[in-house]
Amino acid sequence: MIQCIGTSEKKKGCKFYQAIDVYGTRYNIGDSAWIKLGDNGESLGFVRIENIIEDRNSKKLVNMRWYKKPTEVLKEVVNNFLEFPRELFITNLYDKKPAEYLSGKISVVSYSTYRKEEKAKNHKHMYFCRKAYDTYSKQISVLPDHFFPSEDEADSSSSSSSNSDDESETKSRKRKRKASPQSKKPNKKRKTKR
């Protein structure tokens, strides 16, 4: 069963959600996942979920951003691509697929987080991403470490499926307040003419 979770926001006749349950696995916006590349589901790709949509016909769709493995990126562009088999490159390719194509969650973290985690090398669902690949210009750029959450943040966001949307909305507002403190204007007393 596939079910959208939380309150929806309507835009252009479609409903946008923060999460979706696909056959018992909850996916949130920002999660990374395996996705079936065709109807037969034999091969899998790697994606980052950007939006969760229910269209006018009640079809559940996922807007996603594709990752590529080092072996999929031009060999002359990538150095040491055989050295890091758990590395993924985030690309500038976006796509929309039916939600039922989602085929399991993966954890994509920064390289520094990956190196700190002892279990990372044995964790079959953990990957790291430290570079973006522009599929048009064939250029690679380095990502800032904060582009991906730490493993603890990733685990807490995926395991908090019981948290209500109100709680996550409140946390989001608190983060925004911390990130951009409001400047207080000093009280100026008016001078009155006598």
C-alpha positions in Angstrom: 0.0 0.0 0.0 1.2 3.5 -0.8 0.0 6.4 1.3 1.1 10.0 1.5 1.7 11.2 5.1 0.9 14.5 6.8 -0.9 17.6 5.6 -0.7 18.6 2.0 0.0 21.9 0.3 -1.9 22.4 -2.9 -0.2 23.9 -6.0 -1.6 23.8 -9.6 -4.1 21.1 -8.7 -1.5 18.8 -7.2 -1.0 18.0 -3.5 2.6 18.2 -2.0 3.5 16.1 1.1 6.4 15.9 3.4 6.5 12.0 3.5 5.1 8.9 1.9 4.8 5.3 3.0 5.6 2.8 0.3 4.8 -0.8 1.3 5.8 -0.2 4.9 8.9 2.0 4.4 8.6 5.7 5.1 10.4 8.2 2.9 10.8 11.9 3.7 11.8 14.8 1.6 15.6 14.8 1.6 15.9 11.0 2.0 18.1 9.0 -0.4 16.8 5.8 -1.8 17.2 3.0 -4.4 14.8 3.3 -7.3 13.8 0.7 -9.9 15.1 1.8 -13.3 12.3 0.0 -15.2 9.1 -2.0 -14.8 11.1 -5.3 -14.3 12.9 -3.8 -11.3 16.1 -5.8 -12.0 18.5 -2.8 -11.8 18.5 0.0 -9.3 19.6 3.6 -9.4 20.3 6.0 -6.5 18.2 9.1 -5.9 17.5 11.9 -3.4 13.9 12.7 -2.9 13.1 16.4 -3.6 9.2 16.4 -3.6 6.4 14.0 -2.9 3.3 14.7 -5.0 -0.2 13.4 -5.5 -1.5 14.5 -8.9 -5.0 15.4 -10.0 -5.6 11.7 -10.7 -4.5 10.6 -7.2 -1.3 9.1 -8.6 1.5 9.3 -6.1 4.8 10.6 -7.6 8.2 11.4 -6.4 10.4 14.3 -7.8 14.0 13.2 -7.4 17.6 14.2 -8.0 19.9 11.5 -9.4 23.2 10.3 -8.0 25.8 8.6 -10.2 28.4 6.1 -9.2 32.0 7.0 -10.0 32.1 4.3 -12.7 29.2 6.1 -14.4 31.0 9.4 -14.5 33.6 9.9 -17.2 36.8 8.1 -16.2 39.0 10.9 -17.4 37.2 13.3 -15.0 37.3 11.2 -11.9 40.5 10.4 -10.1 40.7 7.2 -8.0 37.2 6.1 -9.0 38.0 2.4 -8.1 39.3 3.5 -4.7 35.9 4.5 -3.3 33.2 2.1 -4.3 30.8 3.6 -1.8 31.0 7.1 -3.2 28.2 8.7 -5.1 28.1 12.0 -7.0 25.0 14.2 -6.8 24.0 15.3 -10.3 21.9 18.1 -11.8 19.5 15.5 -13.3 16.0 15.7 -11.9 13.2 13.3 -12.7 9.6 12.3 -11.7 8.7 8.7 -11.1 5.8 6.8 -9.6 6.3 6.3 -5.9 6.0 2.5 -6.2 9.4 2.5 -8.0 11.1 3.4 -4.6 12.9 0.3 -3.6 14.5 0.9 -0.2 16.3 3.6 1.8 20.0 4.3 1.8 22.0 6.6 3.9 24.1 9.2 2.1 26.4 11.2 4.3 29.4 13.5 3.9 32.8 12.0 3.4 34.0 13.2 6.9 31.0 11.5 8.5 31.6 8.3 6.5 35.3 8.3 7.6 34.4 8.7 11.3 31.9 5.9 11.3 33.6 2.5 11.9 30.5 0.7 10.7 30.5 2.6 7.4 32.7 0.2 5.6 30.5 -2.8 6.6 27.2 -1.0 6.2 25.7 -2.0 2.9 23.2 0.8 2.9 25.6 3.7 3.6 27.3 5.8 0.9 29.1 9.1 1.0 28.9 12.1 -1.3 31.5 14.8 -1.5 31.2 16.0 -5.1 28.5 17.2 -7.5 28.7 16.2 -11.2 27.3 18.5 -13.8 26.1 16.2 -16.6 26.0 19.0 -19.2 29.4 20.6 -18.7 31.0 17.3 -17.4 32.5 19.3 -14.5 32.9 18.1 -10.9 32.6 20.4 -8.0 33.3 19.8 -4.3 30.3 20.0 -1.9 30.4 21.6 1.5 30.3 19.1 4.4 27.0 20.4 5.6 25.2 19.4 2.3 24.4 16.0 3.9 23.4 15.4 7.5 25.7 13.5 9.9 24.8 9.9 10.4 23.1 10.7 13.7 20.9 13.3 12.1 20.1 11.0 9.2 19.1 8.1 11.6 17.0 10.4 13.8 15.1 11.9 10.9 14.4 8.5 9.4 13.5 6.8 12.7 11.2 9.6 13.8 8.3 8.5 11.6 6.1 8.7 14.7 6.8 12.4 15.2 3.9 14.6 14.1 4.2 17.1 11.3 3.6 19.9 13.9 6.7 18.9 15.8 8.9 19.0 12.7 7.4 22.3 11.7 8.2 23.7 15.1 11.8 22.4 14.9 12.1 23.9 11.4 11.0 27.3 12.7 13.4 27.1 15.6 16.3 26.4 13.2 15.4 29.3 11.1 15.3 31.6 14.1 18.7 30.4 15.2 20.1 30.8 11.7 18.9 34.4 11.2 18.7 36.3 14.5 16.5 39.3 14.3 18.2 42.6 14.9 16.5 44.7 17.6 16.0 48.3 16.9 16.9 50.6 19.8 14.1 52.6 21.3 14.5 56.2 20.2 12.7 58.8 22.2 11.0 61.5 20.3 12.2 64.9 20.9 9.3 67.2 21.4 9.5 70.9 20.5 8.4 73.3 23.2 
